[in-house]
Amino acid sequence: MQLRLMYMIIAVLVALVAALAGSFLTVAEGGRRTAAFKAGALTFAGSLSLLIVVMGALGVVGP
């Protein structure tokens, strides 16, 4: 049980790093702060969903 929780925490942290990178890239390309926030939120949601699906396929999380 604790190992699954650790993997979920790692997945959330990886998704946050991806969101930060997405926001930084948007600002570096000349985007506004609202666009950077939107890009970060979309990147976070997408990467977290993908990570959970991959971990479920590997059997790390789930029943």
FENZI-V288836 format. One record per residue. N is the residue number from 1. RES is the residue in one small letter. SS is DSSP state (h for helix, s for strand, l for the rest). Layout:
N & RES & SS
N & RES & SS
//
This chain:
1 & m & l
2 & q & h
3 & l & h
4 & r & h
5 & l & h
6 & m & h
7 & y & h
8 & m & h
9 & i & h
10 & i & h
11 & a & h
12 & v & h
13 & l & h
14 & v & h
15 & a & h
16 & l & h
17 & v & h
18 & a & h
19 & a & h
20 & l & h
21 & a & h
22 & g & h
23 & s & h
24 & f & h
25 & l & h
26 & t & h
27 & v & h
28 & a & h
29 & e & l
30 & g & l
31 & g & l
32 & r & l
33 & r & h
34 & t & h
35 & a & h
36 & a & h
37 & f & h
38 & k & h
39 & a & h
40 & g & h
41 & a & h
42 & l & h
43 & t & h
44 & f & h
45 & a & h
46 & g & h
47 & s & h
48 & l & h
49 & s & h
50 & l & h
51 & l & h
52 & i & h
53 & v & h
54 & v & h
55 & m & h
56 & g & h
57 & a & h
58 & l & h
59 & g & l
60 & v & l
61 & v & l
62 & g & l
63 & p & l
//
